[in-house]
Amino acid sequence: MEVSRAAAIVVIKAGMLTTVQDSGRWGYQSRGVPVAGPMDPVSHRLANALVGNGRDAALLEITLLGPELEFEDERLIAVAGADFELSLDGRQVPSHAPFTVAAGSHLRFGARRLGARAYLAVSGGITVVPVLGSRSTHLVSAMGGVGGRAVLAGDRLPLGDPSLPQGTALAPQDAIIALPDRHATVRVLPGPQEDYFAAGALDVLQSAPYVVAQNSDRMGFRLDGPRLTHARGADIISDATPLGVLQVPASGQPILLMADRQTTGGYPKIATIIGPDLGRLAQARPGTTFRFAAVSIAQAVAARREEAALLARGIVVEPLLRTHLSSEFLLGLNLIDGVVGLDHGDETAING
C-alpha cells in the first residue's frame, strides 16, 4: 500500500538567511551543545499563537531579505516580527494577522520596512526530523533544521496536522516588540563579572551609543562604541554564557551573545540584557545604534511581568477569512438553500 507523504512548504526562493527554528535545544549545554532557537523569542511565540500552534512549534525565521514559498495544501499562516511587504498570489496581506493560503498558493516577501527578522508560522508547524529533541537550526555546528543549514530553493519542508478546526481563525494582534528605527535603548542588569572592570566601566557602557557591526550574526552582535577597560585582565576561567550577555574581550568592544552562542566563554561579562529587551535587539540590523541603561532586579522583574501579561492575552477565535475561494473549496460546500435530500413521500408533498 502506498503511504501518502505529508503536505509541505516548497521553497521557491530562499531569501538571504531563512532557517527552521523552534524554541531551542535546551538541556544539553553542559555537554557543549548550543541552544539555537529564535533570535526574537517573543515574535516566534506570537506567530505560533496566531495560527493555533503550541509555543514550541517549529517555524521559519527570515532575516533581512525574505523568501518566496509555495504551499501544497490549505493552511492558516501568520507572520510576526519585522515589517515586510507580503503578497499572496499577488494580493497584499498583513503581518500579525492570520490568513489562509490555498493549495498551490505562493507567498512572497517584498521590501523590508522595519526590523531585521520575521517569523512565519504555519498551522501544524514544520516537522523536519528533530535532533536532540529540537528542530532548531544551529548553523555553526550544522545541526537540526534542514541538514543543519539555511533553507535553499527546492527544499520541501514537511508540515504537521493543523490544531485548529477547519473554518476557524485567530484574530489579528498588535505587535508586542517595538521595532528599532535606527535607535533604541536597551535595559541591562550589571554583571555577572562587573568586578573585572575598571571603576566606572558600567557608566562608560551607558555614556554613548553603540553600533551593531557588519560582522554580526546569529552567534553574536559585535558592537562598536565606548571602549570598556578591564581591571583584572580580559580572561577568566570559562563559564556559562547566557542569552543576551555582554562579554568584553581585550579590545574593550563588547560582544552581545545571541541565539547561536557557544555554551561557555572565557571573557568577563559586564552586563546582561533583560529578557523583555532581547527581541528588540534581535530586530536590529547592522548599523543600528543602541544605548544601554542599567536597571535594578526589581525593574527587570516588573518588565518581565508586563511582557508575560501581553503574551497571556487571549487570542480570539473567529470565523475564517479566506483570501481565495478555490473551485475545490466551493465544490466541497453545500451552497443550495433548503431541502437537500428527499424520499418519494417528501417529493410528492412538495410537488402537491
C-alpha positions as CSV (number, residue, x, y, z in Angstrom):
1,M,0.0,0.0,0.0
2,E,1.4,3.4,-0.9
3,V,1.9,5.7,2.0
4,S,0.9,9.3,1.4
5,R,3.6,11.9,2.3
6,A,2.8,14.9,4.5
7,A,1.9,18.2,2.9
8,A,4.8,20.7,2.8
9,I,6.0,24.1,2.1
10,V,8.1,24.2,-1.1
11,V,10.9,26.9,-1.2
12,I,10.9,28.7,-4.5
13,K,13.4,31.4,-3.4
14,A,15.2,31.1,-0.2
15,G,15.9,34.7,0.8
16,M,19.2,35.8,2.5
17,L,19.1,33.6,5.6
18,T,15.9,31.6,6.3
19,T,16.2,28.9,8.9
20,V,13.9,26.4,10.7
21,Q,13.6,27.3,14.5
22,D,11.6,26.0,17.4
23,S,12.1,27.3,20.9
24,G,15.6,25.8,21.1
25,R,17.7,22.8,22.0
26,W,17.6,23.2,25.8
27,G,19.1,20.7,28.3
28,Y,22.4,19.9,26.6
29,Q,24.6,23.0,27.3
30,S,26.5,21.1,30.0
31,R,27.6,18.7,27.2
32,G,28.7,21.6,24.9
33,V,25.6,21.6,22.7
34,P,24.4,25.1,21.8
35,V,20.7,26.0,22.3
36,A,20.0,27.8,18.9
37,G,16.3,28.7,18.6
38,P,14.7,32.1,17.7
39,M,16.7,35.3,17.9
40,D,13.4,37.1,18.9
41,P,11.6,34.6,21.2
42,V,8.5,36.9,21.6
43,S,7.8,37.2,17.9
44,H,8.3,33.5,17.5
45,R,5.8,32.7,20.2
46,L,3.3,35.3,18.8
47,A,3.4,33.9,15.3
48,N,2.7,30.4,16.6
49,A,-0.1,31.6,18.8
50,L,-1.8,33.3,15.8
51,V,-2.2,30.0,13.9
52,G,-3.1,27.9,17.0
53,N,0.3,26.2,17.3
54,G,2.0,25.4,20.6
55,R,4.7,27.7,21.7
56,D,7.5,25.2,20.8
57,A,6.3,24.6,17.2
58,A,9.0,25.0,14.5
59,L,8.6,27.8,12.0
60,L,10.7,29.9,9.7
61,E,13.0,32.7,10.9
62,I,13.6,35.1,8.0
63,T,16.5,37.6,8.1
64,L,16.6,40.9,6.1
65,L,15.6,39.5,2.7
66,G,12.6,37.2,2.6
67,P,11.8,34.1,0.6
68,E,9.1,33.0,-1.9
69,L,7.2,29.9,-0.8
70,E,4.6,27.6,-2.2
71,F,2.0,25.7,-0.1
72,E,0.9,22.2,-1.0
73,D,-2.4,22.3,0.9
74,E,-4.6,24.8,2.6
75,R,-3.2,26.2,5.8
76,L,-3.6,29.0,8.2
77,I,-0.4,31.1,8.4
78,A,0.9,34.3,10.1
79,V,4.0,36.5,10.0
80,A,5.2,38.3,13.1
81,G,8.3,40.4,13.9
82,A,10.0,42.5,11.3
83,D,7.7,44.5,9.0
84,F,7.9,43.2,5.4
85,E,5.7,43.8,2.4
86,L,3.8,40.5,2.0
87,S,1.9,39.3,-1.1
88,L,-0.1,36.1,-1.5
89,D,-0.7,35.3,-5.2
90,G,-0.1,39.0,-6.0
91,R,-2.5,40.3,-3.3
92,Q,-1.2,42.3,-0.3
93,V,-1.7,40.5,3.1
94,P,-0.9,41.9,6.6
95,S,1.6,41.0,9.3
96,H,0.5,40.0,12.8
97,A,-2.8,38.6,11.4
98,P,-3.6,35.1,10.4
99,F,-4.9,34.3,6.9
100,T,-5.4,31.2,4.8
101,V,-3.4,30.0,1.9
102,A,-4.9,27.7,-0.7
103,A,-3.1,24.6,-2.1
104,G,-0.7,25.9,-4.7
105,S,-0.6,29.5,-3.3
106,H,2.6,31.5,-3.4
107,L,3.6,33.8,-0.5
108,R,6.3,36.4,-1.4
109,F,8.2,38.6,1.0
110,G,8.9,42.0,-0.6
111,A,10.6,45.1,0.8
112,R,11.6,45.1,4.4
113,R,10.3,48.3,6.1
114,L,11.5,47.9,9.7
115,G,13.2,45.4,11.8
116,A,15.5,42.5,10.8
117,R,13.8,39.2,11.4
118,A,10.3,37.9,10.6
119,Y,8.7,34.7,11.8
120,L,6.4,32.7,9.5
121,A,4.2,30.2,11.4
122,V,2.1,27.6,9.6
123,S,-0.8,25.7,11.3
124,G,0.6,22.3,12.2
125,G,4.2,23.5,12.4
126,I,7.2,22.5,10.3
127,T,8.0,18.8,11.1
128,V,11.6,18.3,10.0
129,V,13.3,15.5,11.9
130,P,14.3,16.6,15.5
131,V,17.9,16.4,16.6
132,L,18.4,16.0,20.4
133,G,14.7,16.9,20.9
134,S,14.7,20.1,18.8
135,R,14.1,21.1,15.2
136,S,16.1,24.3,15.6
137,T,18.9,25.0,13.1
138,H,22.3,25.7,14.6
139,L,24.4,26.9,11.7
140,V,27.9,26.7,13.2
141,S,27.6,23.0,14.1
142,A,25.3,22.2,11.1
143,M,22.7,20.7,13.5
144,G,19.0,20.5,13.1
145,G,16.6,22.1,10.6
146,V,17.3,21.1,7.0
147,G,20.7,19.4,7.2
148,G,21.9,22.0,9.7
149,R,21.8,24.8,7.1
150,A,19.6,27.6,5.9
151,V,16.8,26.6,3.5
152,L,17.6,26.5,-0.2
153,A,15.4,26.8,-3.3
154,G,13.8,23.4,-4.0
155,D,13.7,22.4,-0.3
156,R,10.4,20.8,0.8
157,L,9.5,21.4,4.4
158,P,7.0,18.9,5.8
159,L,4.1,20.1,7.9
160,G,2.2,18.6,10.8
161,D,-1.6,18.3,11.3
162,P,-3.3,21.6,12.0
163,S,-4.6,22.0,15.5
164,L,-7.4,24.5,14.8
165,P,-10.7,23.1,13.4
166,Q,-11.3,23.8,9.7
167,G,-13.2,27.1,9.3
168,T,-11.8,29.0,12.2
169,A,-9.0,31.5,12.5
170,L,-7.5,33.8,15.2
171,A,-8.0,37.5,15.4
172,P,-5.2,39.9,14.4
173,Q,-2.9,41.1,17.2
174,D,-0.8,44.1,17.8
175,A,3.0,43.7,17.6
176,I,4.5,43.2,21.1
177,I,8.1,44.1,20.1
178,A,8.8,47.7,19.4
179,L,10.9,47.5,16.2
180,P,14.1,49.7,16.4
181,D,14.1,52.6,13.9
182,R,17.9,53.2,13.8
183,H,17.9,54.0,17.5
184,A,16.8,52.2,20.7
185,T,17.5,51.9,24.4
186,V,18.1,48.5,25.9
187,R,18.0,47.7,29.6
188,V,20.7,45.7,31.3
189,L,21.4,44.1,34.7
190,P,25.0,44.6,35.8
191,G,27.3,41.5,35.9
192,P,27.9,38.7,36.4
193,Q,31.6,39.9,36.3
194,E,31.3,43.6,36.8
195,D,34.2,43.5,39.3
196,Y,36.6,42.5,36.5
197,F,36.3,46.0,35.0
198,A,37.7,49.4,36.0
199,A,35.7,51.7,38.3
200,G,33.1,53.5,36.3
201,A,33.1,51.0,33.4
202,L,29.3,50.5,33.7
203,D,28.9,54.3,33.4
204,V,31.0,54.2,30.3
205,L,28.8,51.5,28.9
206,Q,25.8,53.9,29.3
207,S,27.6,57.0,28.2
208,A,27.2,56.9,24.4
209,P,25.5,54.8,21.7
210,Y,26.9,51.5,20.4
211,V,26.5,50.5,16.7
212,V,25.8,46.9,15.6
213,A,28.8,46.0,13.4
214,Q,28.5,44.5,9.9
215,N,30.2,41.2,11.1
216,S,27.3,40.4,13.5
217,D,25.3,37.2,13.1
218,R,23.1,34.7,15.0
219,M,26.0,33.8,17.3
220,G,26.7,37.3,18.4
221,F,26.5,41.0,17.7
222,R,29.8,42.9,17.7
223,L,29.3,46.4,19.0
224,D,31.3,49.5,18.2
225,G,31.3,52.3,20.8
226,P,32.9,53.4,24.0
227,R,35.8,51.2,25.0
228,L,35.5,49.3,28.3
229,T,38.6,49.0,30.4
230,H,39.4,45.8,32.3
231,A,40.8,45.9,35.9
232,R,41.7,42.3,36.3
233,G,42.6,41.3,32.8
234,A,40.5,40.2,29.8
235,D,40.5,36.4,30.6
236,I,38.5,34.4,33.2
237,I,38.1,30.7,33.8
238,S,35.4,29.8,31.2
239,D,31.9,29.7,32.5
240,A,28.3,29.6,31.1
241,T,27.2,32.1,28.5
242,P,23.5,33.2,29.0
243,L,21.5,34.6,26.1
244,G,22.0,38.3,25.9
245,V,25.2,38.6,27.9
246,L,27.8,41.3,27.1
247,Q,31.2,39.8,27.1
248,V,34.2,42.0,26.7
249,P,37.5,40.8,25.1
250,A,40.8,42.6,25.3
251,S,39.8,45.1,22.6
252,G,37.3,46.6,25.1
253,Q,34.5,46.4,22.5
254,P,31.6,44.3,23.8
255,I,30.1,41.3,22.0
256,L,26.5,40.6,22.6
257,L,25.9,36.8,22.7
258,M,22.8,35.7,20.8
259,A,20.8,32.5,20.0
260,D,23.7,30.5,18.3
261,R,26.2,31.4,21.0
262,Q,28.8,29.0,22.4
263,T,27.9,27.3,25.7
264,T,30.9,28.7,27.6
265,G,33.2,31.7,27.3
266,G,36.4,33.0,28.8
267,Y,35.9,36.7,28.6
268,P,34.4,38.7,31.6
269,K,30.8,39.8,31.2
270,I,30.0,43.3,32.3
271,A,26.2,43.2,31.9
272,T,23.2,41.1,30.7
273,I,20.3,42.3,28.6
274,I,17.0,41.8,30.4
275,G,14.7,39.2,28.8
276,P,12.0,41.6,27.6
277,D,14.5,43.6,25.5
278,L,16.1,40.7,23.7
279,G,13.6,40.8,20.9
280,R,14.2,44.5,20.3
281,L,18.0,43.7,20.0
282,A,17.3,40.7,17.6
283,Q,15.4,43.1,15.3
284,A,18.4,45.3,14.9
285,R,20.2,45.2,11.5
286,P,23.8,46.1,11.1
287,G,24.2,49.9,11.5
288,T,21.5,50.2,14.2
289,T,22.6,52.2,17.2
290,F,21.7,51.4,20.8
291,R,22.1,53.0,24.2
292,F,22.3,50.8,27.3
293,A,20.6,51.7,30.5
294,A,21.3,49.8,33.8
295,V,18.2,48.8,35.8
296,S,17.6,47.1,39.1
297,I,16.4,43.5,39.5
298,A,13.0,44.8,40.7
299,Q,12.7,46.8,37.4
300,A,13.7,43.8,35.4
301,V,11.1,41.6,37.1
302,A,8.4,44.2,36.5
303,A,9.3,44.4,32.8
304,R,9.1,40.6,32.6
305,R,5.7,40.6,34.2
306,E,4.5,43.2,31.8
307,E,5.7,41.1,28.9
308,A,4.1,37.9,30.3
309,A,0.8,39.8,30.6
310,L,0.9,40.8,27.0
311,L,1.7,37.2,25.9
312,A,-1.1,35.8,28.1
313,R,-3.8,37.8,26.4
314,G,-6.4,35.5,24.9
315,I,-6.4,35.3,21.1
316,V,-9.9,35.4,19.9
317,V,-11.2,32.6,17.6
318,E,-13.3,33.9,14.8
319,P,-14.8,32.7,11.5
320,L,-12.1,32.1,8.9
321,L,-11.5,34.9,6.5
322,R,-10.4,33.4,3.2
323,T,-8.2,35.4,0.8
324,H,-9.0,32.9,-2.0
325,L,-12.0,30.8,-2.8
326,S,-10.8,27.9,-5.0
327,S,-13.1,25.7,-7.1
328,E,-12.2,22.7,-4.9
329,F,-13.3,24.6,-1.8
330,L,-16.6,25.7,-3.3
331,L,-17.4,22.3,-4.6
332,G,-16.9,20.9,-1.1
333,L,-19.7,23.2,0.3
334,N,-23.5,22.8,0.2
335,L,-24.5,26.0,-1.4
336,I,-28.1,25.1,-2.0
337,D,-30.6,26.6,0.5
338,G,-33.5,24.4,1.7
339,V,-34.1,20.7,1.3
340,V,-31.0,18.7,0.1
341,G,-32.4,15.1,0.5
342,L,-35.8,13.8,-0.4
343,D,-37.6,10.5,-0.4
344,H,-40.7,9.8,-2.6
345,G,-43.1,11.0,0.1
346,D,-41.4,14.3,0.6
347,E,-41.2,14.9,-3.2
348,T,-45.0,14.3,-3.5
349,A,-45.7,16.7,-0.7
350,I,-43.5,19.4,-2.2
351,N,-45.0,19.0,-5.7
352,G,-48.5,19.0,-4.4
